[in-house]
Amino acid sequence: MKHLTSLLAVLGLAAFVNLAVGTAAFADNIEQLARDSGCLSCHSAKEKIVGPSFSAVAQKYKGQSDAIPQLVQAVKNGSKGTWGRIPMPGHSSIADEDVKRLVTWVLTH
């Protein structure tokens, strides 16, 4: 029984470490995707650049069940008038799955 308890403790710790490393790798990976896709040319986490900050987007869409599909469409097709006079060009060359990952990440800010 003692060995089983030790084994379960080791497995639990390994799962926790794997989750923590996986979460950090996802954050690094998605931030790199944002850089590579040009998102960080006009947006930042906390400050308005050309477009709104990620935290402003997250705040605006907080609690909206259709936020992800709505924002995916805005990123893919572009938008204008939502955040002021400067339109956001469409980014149709970014894979749909990557746009969804980026939008989901932005909404965590």
Secondary structure as the mmCIF struct_conf table of DSSP 4:
data_model
#
loop_
_struct_conf.conf_type_id
_struct_conf.id
_struct_conf.beg_label_comp_id
_struct_conf.beg_label_asym_id
_struct_conf.beg_label_seq_id
_struct_conf.end_label_comp_id
_struct_conf.end_label_asym_id
_struct_conf.end_label_seq_id
HELX_RH_AL_P HELX_RH_AL_P1 LYS A 2 ASP A 36
TURN_TY1_P TURN_TY1_P1 SER A 37 GLY A 38
HELX_RH_AL_P HELX_RH_AL_P2 CYS A 39 CYS A 42
STRN STRN1 HIS A 43 HIS A 43
BEND BEND1 ALA A 45 GLU A 47
STRN STRN2 LYS A 48 LYS A 48
BEND BEND2 ILE A 49 GLY A 51
HELX_RH_AL_P HELX_RH_AL_P3 PHE A 54 TYR A 61
TURN_TY1_P TURN_TY1_P2 LYS A 62 GLY A 63
TURN_TY1_P TURN_TY1_P3 SER A 65 ASP A 66
HELX_RH_AL_P HELX_RH_AL_P4 ALA A 67 ASN A 77
STRN STRN3 SER A 79 SER A 79
BEND BEND3 GLY A 81 ILE A 86
HELX_LH_PP_P HELX_LH_PP_P1 PRO A 87 PRO A 87
STRN STRN4 MET A 88 MET A 88
HELX_LH_PP_P HELX_LH_PP_P2 PRO A 89 GLY A 90
TURN_TY1_P TURN_TY1_P4 SER A 92 SER A 93
BEND BEND4 ILE A 94 ILE A 94
HELX_RH_AL_P HELX_RH_AL_P5 ASP A 96 VAL A 106
TURN_TY1_P TURN_TY1_P5 LEU A 107 THR A 108
#
